[in-house]
Amino acid sequence: GFLAQLFIESGLEVVFVDVADAVVEALNARHEYAIQIVGPGAETVRVSGVRAVSGRDRERVAAEVARAEIVCTAVGANALPYVAPALAAGLLERFRTSERPLDVLLCENLHDAASVLRSAVAAHLPEEVRAEVLARTGFVQAVVSRMVPMQTEAERQADVLGIRVEAYKRLPVDGRAFVAPRLPIVGMEPVDNFEAYVERKLYAHNCAHAVLGYLGYAAGHAYGYEALSDTRIAPLVHAALEETGQALVAKHGFSPEAHRDYVEDLMARFQNKYLGDTCRRLARDPIRKLAPEDRLVGAARLCESQGVAPRALSWGIAGALRYDDADDPSAPELQRMLREQGRAATLRQVCHIAPGELLAALIHEALETSATGSAR
């Protein structure tokens, strides 16, 4: 839904590796598929000349890695260890047959994805050549922000290769991590201060999405775009983005004007009803999203470090603590903790927020009031 489009538009051949047999078979039968751009900039983009190999066929995957110009992972953080053996085999074959270095572009929602994959690959390389192979391999993290609607079962049944996405196609990458000559890939933006872009994605994009999801759920909205049209919720989302924006500009030196443009574009993208983002999806897994360095508490800590009071963010944290969707993977556990341990102990355990902190007081204040003016 994203990287293949950029690669094809850059004149590269794309070889997919997948463990879903139906996807591999369809790609090899058709050698193309269509990406439906929905919302502003709607169009159909054809990705042609592609093929695929099974992720279970380690020898074939290794052969493709050995001759590739660039490799990309977009498998999910939990799956990175599973791609390491085949990737290591390919890097080893490349080392033995060529002196060309290779960059591996990591499009994963994991802060230290590069070190995780590097370590996993290293474990599968012979000790006598491990350092040399790794020296010729760049593990390059990327910040992926293109939003993709959840595919329904009916859509999967209709076309296993069908996919809908938004038009956004910028890809900041860690410019310092490349070891091979950089390919001129459409949409790729190598940056030296990569950590700034990681934090902007997490503490602006992901944070605002979470605040929207929790407050939207509490107000009874099904979709994020509906919640954003609620005059009781939109000001809090804007205020949260204002708080994190002040902190990001202060810490990383973004120009205020450029960051304002980023936020305005972000809010316009959130209003794309064709993405069909539900409040439940935006709010999913509150225990993870309340972790000390994740999108809510981490954003509040960033604000505190830059002298910005996280008042609107406290409403988002309070919303996460109230989130009680019984079908969610962690919401029932969070509610059990609150019942059995109490608010202060739960904040300490889940968020690392101690009693007596200003942030704790702000969250308590928000929890004693309704963020939306209505009760569930």
C-alpha positions as CSV (number, residue, x, y, z in Angstrom):
1,G,0.0,0.0,0.0
2,F,3.0,2.4,0.2
3,L,6.6,1.3,-0.4
4,A,5.9,-0.6,-3.5
5,Q,4.2,2.4,-5.0
6,L,7.3,4.5,-4.2
7,F,9.7,1.9,-5.6
8,I,7.7,1.4,-8.8
9,E,7.5,5.2,-9.4
10,S,11.3,5.3,-8.9
11,G,11.8,2.7,-11.7
12,L,12.6,-0.3,-9.5
13,E,11.3,-3.8,-9.8
14,V,9.5,-5.0,-6.7
15,V,9.8,-8.5,-5.3
16,F,7.4,-9.2,-2.4
17,V,8.2,-11.8,0.3
18,D,5.1,-13.0,2.1
19,V,3.9,-16.0,4.1
20,A,0.3,-15.7,2.9
21,D,0.2,-18.2,0.0
22,A,-2.9,-16.7,-1.6
23,V,-1.1,-13.3,-1.8
24,V,2.1,-14.8,-3.3
25,E,0.1,-16.8,-5.8
26,A,-2.0,-13.8,-6.9
27,L,1.0,-11.6,-7.3
28,N,2.8,-14.2,-9.4
29,A,-0.3,-14.8,-11.5
30,R,-1.2,-11.1,-12.2
31,H,2.2,-9.4,-11.8
32,E,0.3,-6.2,-10.8
33,Y,-2.4,-4.8,-8.5
34,A,-4.3,-1.6,-7.9
35,I,-4.0,0.8,-5.0
36,Q,-7.2,2.8,-4.4
37,I,-6.3,6.3,-3.2
38,V,-9.4,7.5,-1.2
39,G,-10.4,10.9,-0.1
40,P,-8.6,14.0,-1.4
41,G,-6.4,13.2,-4.4
42,A,-8.5,10.0,-5.1
43,E,-7.2,7.9,-8.0
44,T,-6.3,4.4,-8.9
45,V,-2.5,3.7,-8.9
46,R,-1.4,0.5,-10.8
47,V,1.6,-1.2,-9.4
48,S,2.9,-3.3,-12.3
49,G,5.8,-5.7,-13.0
50,V,5.8,-7.2,-9.5
51,R,6.4,-10.8,-8.4
52,A,6.6,-12.6,-5.1
53,V,8.4,-15.4,-3.2
54,S,7.2,-17.3,-0.2
55,G,8.8,-16.3,3.1
56,R,9.0,-20.0,3.9
57,D,11.5,-20.6,1.0
58,R,14.6,-19.3,2.7
59,E,16.9,-20.1,-0.2
60,R,14.9,-18.1,-2.7
61,V,14.5,-15.2,-0.3
62,A,18.2,-15.2,0.3
63,A,18.9,-15.2,-3.4
64,E,16.7,-12.1,-3.9
65,V,18.3,-10.3,-1.0
66,A,21.8,-11.1,-2.4
67,R,21.0,-9.3,-5.7
68,A,18.7,-6.5,-4.5
69,E,19.4,-2.8,-4.7
70,I,17.5,-2.1,-1.5
71,V,15.5,-4.2,1.0
72,C,12.5,-3.1,3.0
73,T,10.7,-4.6,5.9
74,A,7.1,-3.8,6.8
75,V,6.1,-6.8,8.8
76,G,5.2,-5.5,12.3
77,A,7.5,-5.2,15.3
78,N,6.7,-8.6,16.6
79,A,7.6,-10.3,13.3
80,L,11.1,-8.8,12.9
81,P,12.8,-11.8,14.6
82,Y,11.1,-14.1,12.1
83,V,12.5,-12.4,9.0
84,A,16.1,-12.3,10.4
85,P,17.2,-15.8,9.3
86,A,16.4,-15.4,5.7
87,L,17.7,-11.9,5.6
88,A,21.0,-13.0,7.3
89,A,21.3,-15.9,4.7
90,G,20.9,-13.3,1.9
91,L,23.4,-10.9,3.4
92,L,25.9,-13.8,3.8
93,E,25.4,-14.9,0.2
94,R,25.8,-11.3,-1.0
95,F,29.0,-11.0,1.1
96,R,30.5,-14.1,-0.5
97,T,29.6,-13.1,-4.1
98,S,29.8,-9.3,-4.2
99,E,31.4,-6.3,-2.4
100,R,28.3,-4.2,-2.8
101,P,26.8,-2.9,0.5
102,L,23.1,-3.1,1.1
103,D,20.6,-0.9,3.0
104,V,17.6,-2.4,4.7
105,L,14.8,0.1,5.1
106,L,12.7,-0.6,8.2
107,C,9.1,0.6,8.0
108,E,8.1,-0.6,11.5
109,N,6.3,1.1,14.3
110,L,9.0,0.4,16.7
111,H,11.4,3.0,18.2
112,D,14.5,0.9,18.1
113,A,13.6,-1.3,15.1
114,A,17.1,-0.9,13.6
115,S,18.9,-2.3,16.6
116,V,16.4,-5.1,17.1
117,L,16.7,-6.3,13.5
118,R,20.5,-5.8,13.5
119,S,20.9,-7.9,16.6
120,A,18.5,-10.6,15.3
121,V,20.4,-10.8,12.0
122,A,23.8,-10.9,13.8
123,A,22.7,-14.0,15.7
124,H,22.3,-15.9,12.4
125,L,25.6,-14.9,10.9
126,P,28.8,-16.9,11.3
127,E,31.0,-15.3,14.0
128,E,34.1,-15.2,11.7
129,V,32.4,-12.9,9.2
130,R,29.7,-11.3,11.3
131,A,31.4,-7.9,11.7
132,E,32.3,-7.6,8.1
133,V,28.7,-8.5,6.9
134,L,27.1,-6.0,9.3
135,A,29.6,-3.3,8.3
136,R,28.3,-3.6,4.7
137,T,24.6,-3.5,5.8
138,G,22.7,-0.3,6.7
139,F,19.7,-0.7,9.0
140,V,17.7,2.5,8.1
141,Q,14.6,3.4,10.1
142,A,11.7,5.2,8.4
143,V,8.7,7.1,9.7
144,V,5.6,5.7,8.0
145,S,2.6,8.0,8.3
146,R,0.4,6.9,5.4
147,M,-3.0,5.8,6.8
148,V,-4.6,2.6,5.6
149,P,-8.2,1.6,6.3
150,M,-8.9,-1.7,8.0
151,Q,-9.8,-4.2,5.4
152,T,-13.0,-6.0,5.9
153,E,-13.4,-9.8,5.4
154,A,-15.7,-9.1,2.5
155,E,-13.1,-7.0,0.9
156,R,-10.4,-9.6,1.4
157,Q,-12.7,-12.2,-0.1
158,A,-13.4,-10.0,-3.1
159,D,-9.7,-9.4,-3.9
160,V,-6.8,-10.7,-1.9
161,L,-4.6,-7.9,-3.4
162,G,-7.2,-5.1,-2.9
163,I,-6.0,-2.2,-0.8
164,R,-7.2,1.4,-0.1
165,V,-4.9,4.1,1.2
166,E,-4.8,7.9,1.6
167,A,-2.7,10.0,-0.8
168,Y,0.0,11.1,1.7
169,K,3.4,9.7,0.5
170,R,6.2,11.3,2.4
171,L,8.8,9.0,4.0
172,P,11.4,10.5,6.3
173,V,14.3,8.1,6.8
174,D,17.5,8.2,8.9
175,G,19.9,9.8,6.5
176,R,22.9,8.8,8.8
177,A,22.3,5.1,8.6
178,F,22.8,4.4,4.9
179,V,26.0,2.5,3.9
180,A,25.2,2.2,0.2
181,P,24.8,5.0,-2.3
182,R,21.3,6.3,-1.7
183,L,18.8,5.5,-4.4
184,P,16.6,8.4,-5.6
185,I,13.4,7.0,-4.3
186,V,10.2,9.0,-4.8
187,G,8.9,10.4,-1.5
188,M,11.9,9.3,0.5
189,E,13.3,12.2,2.6
190,P,16.7,11.4,4.3
191,V,17.1,13.5,7.4
192,D,20.0,13.9,9.8
193,N,17.9,14.6,12.9
194,F,15.8,11.5,12.5
195,E,14.8,11.3,16.2
196,A,12.9,14.5,15.8
197,Y,10.7,13.0,13.1
198,V,10.2,9.8,15.1
199,E,9.0,11.9,18.1
200,R,6.8,14.1,15.9
201,K,5.1,11.1,14.5
202,L,4.6,9.6,18.0
203,Y,3.7,12.7,19.9
204,A,1.7,14.6,17.3
205,H,0.2,12.1,14.9
206,N,-0.2,9.0,17.1
207,C,-0.9,11.1,20.2
208,A,-3.7,13.1,18.6
209,H,-5.2,9.9,17.1
210,A,-5.3,8.3,20.5
211,V,-6.9,11.4,22.2
212,L,-9.5,11.5,19.4
213,G,-10.2,7.8,19.8
214,Y,-10.7,7.8,23.6
215,L,-12.8,11.0,23.7
216,G,-14.8,9.9,20.7
217,Y,-15.5,6.5,22.3
218,A,-16.6,8.2,25.5
219,A,-19.0,10.4,23.5
220,G,-20.5,7.5,21.7
221,H,-19.0,8.2,18.2
222,A,-18.2,5.3,15.9
223,Y,-15.6,7.0,13.7
224,G,-12.8,9.3,14.3
225,Y,-13.9,11.8,11.7
226,E,-17.3,12.0,13.5
227,A,-15.6,12.7,16.8
228,L,-13.5,15.4,15.2
229,S,-16.7,17.2,14.1
230,D,-17.9,17.2,17.8
231,T,-17.4,20.7,19.2
232,R,-16.7,19.3,22.6
233,I,-13.9,17.1,21.4
234,A,-12.1,19.0,18.5
235,P,-10.9,21.8,20.8
236,L,-9.2,19.2,23.1
237,V,-7.5,17.5,20.2
238,H,-6.3,20.9,18.9
239,A,-5.1,21.8,22.3
240,A,-3.2,18.6,22.7
241,L,-1.5,19.2,19.4
242,E,-0.7,22.7,20.4
243,E,1.0,21.5,23.6
244,T,3.1,18.8,21.9
245,G,3.8,21.3,19.1
246,Q,5.3,23.8,21.5
247,A,7.5,21.1,23.0
248,L,8.6,19.6,19.7
249,V,9.6,23.0,18.3
250,A,11.5,23.8,21.5
251,K,13.3,20.5,21.6
252,H,14.1,19.7,18.0
253,G,14.1,23.1,16.3
254,F,11.3,22.6,13.9
255,S,10.2,25.9,12.5
256,P,6.9,27.0,14.0
257,E,5.5,27.6,10.6
258,A,6.5,24.2,9.2
259,H,5.1,22.5,12.2
260,R,1.9,24.4,12.0
261,D,1.6,23.3,8.3
262,Y,2.2,19.7,9.5
263,V,-0.6,19.9,12.1
264,E,-3.0,21.5,9.7
265,D,-2.3,18.7,7.1
266,L,-2.7,16.1,9.8
267,M,-6.1,17.4,10.9
268,A,-7.3,17.5,7.3
269,R,-6.2,13.8,6.9
270,F,-8.0,12.8,10.1
271,Q,-11.2,14.1,8.6
272,N,-10.9,11.7,5.6
273,K,-14.1,9.7,6.2
274,Y,-13.1,7.2,3.5
275,L,-10.4,5.9,5.7
276,G,-13.1,4.6,8.0
277,D,-10.9,4.8,11.2
278,T,-13.1,3.8,14.1
279,C,-12.7,5.2,17.6
280,R,-12.2,1.7,18.8
281,R,-9.3,1.1,16.5
282,L,-7.7,4.5,17.5
283,A,-8.2,3.6,21.1
284,R,-7.2,0.0,20.9
285,D,-4.8,-1.4,23.6
286,P,-4.9,1.4,26.3
287,I,-2.3,-0.3,28.5
288,R,0.3,-0.1,25.7
289,K,-0.7,3.4,24.8
290,L,-0.4,4.5,28.4
291,A,3.2,3.3,28.7
292,P,5.7,5.8,30.0
293,E,7.3,6.6,26.7
294,D,4.3,6.0,24.4
295,R,2.1,8.5,22.7
296,L,0.2,9.9,25.7
297,V,2.3,9.9,28.8
298,G,5.5,10.2,26.7
299,A,4.0,13.3,25.0
300,A,3.1,14.7,28.5
301,R,6.7,14.1,29.7
302,L,8.1,15.8,26.6
303,C,5.9,18.8,27.3
304,E,7.0,18.9,30.9
305,S,10.7,18.7,29.9
306,Q,10.1,21.8,27.7
307,G,8.1,23.8,30.3
308,V,4.7,23.2,28.7
309,A,1.9,22.1,31.1
310,P,0.2,19.0,29.6
311,R,-3.4,20.1,30.5
312,A,-5.1,18.9,27.3
313,L,-3.0,15.8,27.2
314,S,-4.2,14.9,30.7
315,W,-7.8,14.6,29.2
316,G,-6.4,12.1,26.7
317,I,-4.8,10.1,29.5
318,A,-8.0,10.3,31.5
319,G,-9.9,9.1,28.5
320,A,-7.6,6.1,28.1
321,L,-8.1,5.2,31.8
322,R,-11.9,5.3,31.3
323,Y,-11.8,3.2,28.1
324,D,-13.9,0.1,28.9
325,D,-14.5,-1.7,25.6
326,A,-15.0,-5.3,26.6
327,D,-13.7,-6.6,23.2
328,D,-10.4,-4.8,23.5
329,P,-7.2,-6.8,24.2
330,S,-6.2,-4.8,27.3
331,A,-9.1,-2.5,28.3
332,P,-10.8,-5.0,30.7
333,E,-7.4,-5.7,32.4
334,L,-6.9,-1.9,32.9
335,Q,-10.4,-1.6,34.4
336,R,-9.7,-4.5,36.7
337,M,-6.5,-2.8,37.9
338,L,-8.4,0.4,38.6
339,R,-11.0,-1.4,40.6
340,E,-8.7,-3.5,42.6
341,Q,-5.7,-1.3,43.0
342,G,-7.1,2.2,42.7
343,R,-6.3,5.1,40.5
344,A,-3.0,6.1,42.1
345,A,-1.5,2.6,42.1
346,T,-2.6,2.0,38.5
347,L,-1.0,5.3,37.3
348,R,2.2,4.4,39.0
349,Q,2.3,0.8,37.6
350,V,1.1,1.5,34.0
351,C,2.3,5.0,33.4
352,H,5.1,5.5,36.0
353,I,3.3,8.6,37.2
354,A,3.8,9.1,41.0
355,P,1.2,10.6,43.4
356,G,1.9,14.2,44.0
357,E,3.1,15.0,40.5
358,L,1.4,17.9,38.6
359,L,0.6,15.4,35.8
360,A,-1.2,13.1,38.3
361,A,-3.2,16.1,39.6
362,L,-4.2,17.1,36.1
363,I,-5.3,13.5,35.3
364,H,-7.3,13.3,38.5
365,E,-9.0,16.6,37.7
366,A,-9.9,15.4,34.3
367,L,-11.2,12.1,35.6
368,E,-13.5,13.9,38.0
369,T,-15.1,15.8,35.1
370,S,-16.5,14.6,31.9
371,A,-14.2,15.3,28.9
372,T,-17.2,15.5,26.6
373,G,-20.0,16.7,28.7
374,S,-21.7,13.4,28.6
375,A,-21.4,10.1,30.5
376,R,-21.5,6.6,29.2
